[in-house]
Amino acid sequence: MQYVHTFFRILFELLFPESELEAQVRALSPDEFRRRAAPARHDAVLSGVSGSACFWYRDPLVRRALNMLKFGRRTELATPFGEALAEEIIGVLSDELPGALPPLLVPIPLSGARLRERGFNQSAVLAHATLAHIPNTLEFQGDALVRTREHVRQARMPSRAERLRNMEGVFAISNPDLVRGRLVILLDDIITTGATVRDATRALLSAGARAVHVVSVAH
């Protein structure tokens, strides 16, 4: 399987040679990246979903770094994002009453087909990069949220209404005991219409989560 992933990485590099912007992204230190990226805090991403984003996706630097991470397998680029996500989460936790159990960090899972194609879940990679900056603060549950079915890729849905319908009932909880009574920090890389995080939030709350706050890299 590793040979397959290496093959696709080399193929990606051949088909999409590194641009000047990509070279710039790679050369920036995490601190420099964060200083140059456009910050964005988006509360209430959707009605009924509490959430916030660290950066604007329309920022070319942010967009290119995320694409390099996801499609070019440049997982080292999770470092500056993880630091920003950690700061955002600390702010969220400061506004919440402490519970008997530590809050959970739950990444949005990929579909089985996408995971096999990509070789990793970028949201899980971002979650681990985040935890490195706030150890002993959150409990990581990478398999708490599962996909119950495959769906048409959101990018192929022309309207927001279709994207919302496409994601209805996609997520379920592997074990409700994992989330019952807990504050859940739901982590995603990019929020567009919010269809994905809304259905994931529904599943978590239905399983008994005390509250869910969505945190994403970009919006």
NUSE-394415 format. One record per residue (C-alpha): y, z, x. Coordinates in steps of 0.1 Angstrom, whole numbers, padded with zeros to 4 digits, always signed. Layout:
BEGIN
YZX/...
END
This chain:
BEGIN
+0000+0000+0000/+0024+0008+0029/+0019-0027+0042/+0029-0041+0008/+0061-0021+0008/+0069-0031+0044/+0063-0068+0034/+0087-0066+0005/+0113-0048+0026/+0112-0076+0053/+0113-0102+0025/+0144-0085+0010/+0161-0085+0044/+0153-0122+0049/+0165-0133+0014/+0195-0110+0015/+0208-0108+0051/+0230-0078+0058/+0266-0084+0047/+0297-0070+0063/+0300-0044+0036/+0263-0033+0041/+0269-0029+0078/+0300-0008+0070/+0280+0013+0046/+0253+0019+0073/+0279+0028+0099/+0296+0055+0078/+0287+0091+0083/+0280+0111+0051/+0315+0127+0054/+0332+0094+0059/+0313+0078+0030/+0323+0105+0006/+0360+0103+0017/+0361+0065+0011/+0340+0064-0021/+0359+0066-0055/+0351+0100-0071/+0345+0102-0108/+0336+0132-0130/+0325+0121-0164/+0319+0150-0188/+0302+0143-0222/+0286+0110-0211/+0274+0105-0246/+0279+0125-0278/+0253+0152-0277/+0245+0148-0240/+0263+0170-0214/+0267+0151-0182/+0288+0142-0152/+0288+0116-0124/+0299+0119-0088/+0312+0083-0082/+0324+0052-0100/+0297+0025-0099/+0324-0002-0098/+0334+0010-0063/+0319-0017-0040/+0309+0009-0014/+0290+0030-0039/+0274+0000-0056/+0262-0015-0024/+0248+0018-0010/+0228+0024-0042/+0214-0012-0041/+0205-0008-0005/+0188+0025-0013/+0169+0012-0043/+0160-0024-0034/+0163-0024+0004/+0144+0009+0007/+0172+0025+0028/+0164+0060+0017/+0186+0075+0044/+0215+0066+0022/+0205+0093-0002/+0221+0118+0022/+0258+0114+0012/+0248+0112-0024/+0227+0143-0022/+0256+0163-0008/+0279+0152-0036/+0252+0159-0062/+0247+0194-0048/+0284+0202-0052/+0284+0189-0087/+0253+0210-0096/+0269+0241-0081/+0298+0235-0104/+0275+0232-0134/+0256+0263-0126/+0288+0283-0122/+0296+0276-0159/+0262+0287-0171/+0249+0321-0179/+0220+0330-0155/+0185+0329-0171/+0154+0349-0163/+0140+0318-0145/+0158+0295-0121/+0171+0262-0134/+0150+0231-0130/+0159+0199-0112/+0141+0170-0130/+0145+0134-0118/+0143+0105-0142/+0108+0090-0136/+0102+0053-0130/+0077+0033-0150/+0043+0028-0133/+0050-0008-0127/+0084-0002-0112/+0070+0026-0090/+0043+0004-0077/+0068-0024-0070/+0094-0003-0053/+0071+0023-0036/+0093+0053-0044/+0114+0068-0072/+0150+0067-0061/+0159+0096-0084/+0132+0118-0068/+0145+0108-0033/+0180+0118-0044/+0167+0150-0058/+0152+0160-0025/+0184+0151-0007/+0202+0173-0031/+0179+0202-0027/+0184+0201+0011/+0220+0212+0005/+0212+0239-0021/+0179+0255-0011/+0165+0283-0032/+0189+0275-0060/+0168+0252-0082/+0131+0247-0089/+0121+0211-0085/+0098+0196-0111/+0091+0160-0103/+0065+0155-0129/+0079+0175-0158/+0092+0143-0175/+0068+0114-0180/+0071+0079-0195/+0049+0074-0225/+0051+0036-0225/+0066+0007-0206/+0098-0008-0218/+0119-0039-0213/+0143-0035-0183/+0176-0023-0195/+0195-0049-0175/+0179-0075-0198/+0193-0059-0229/+0226-0077-0238/+0240-0049-0261/+0243-0012-0260/+0226-0009-0294/+0196-0028-0281/+0194-0006-0249/+0195+0025-0271/+0166+0012-0293/+0147+0001-0262/+0146+0036-0248/+0137+0055-0280/+0106+0076-0275/+0100+0065-0239/+0099+0100-0225/+0077+0130-0231/+0071+0164-0213/+0039+0168-0193/+0037+0205-0199/+0062+0222-0223/+0057+0255-0205/+0075+0240-0175/+0108+0236-0194/+0107+0261-0222/+0137+0284-0221/+0150+0268-0189/+0183+0252-0180/+0174+0216-0168/+0195+0196-0145/+0184+0160-0152/+0191+0137-0123/+0196+0099-0125/+0211+0074-0100/+0232+0054-0124/+0243+0059-0160/+0254+0028-0179/+0250+0031-0217/+0233+0065-0214/+0203+0054-0233/+0178+0065-0206/+0193+0100-0202/+0198+0105-0239/+0161+0100-0247/+0151+0121-0217/+0174+0149-0229/+0159+0146-0264/+0124+0151-0250/+0134+0181-0229/+0152+0198-0257/+0123+0191-0281/+0100+0208-0256/+0121+0240-0257/+0146+0236-0228/+0175+0260-0233/+0200+0233-0222/+0201+0200-0203/+0229+0188-0181/+0228+0153-0168/+0240+0147-0132/+0242+0111-0118/+0254+0095-0086/+0275+0069-0105/+0287+0058-0139/
END
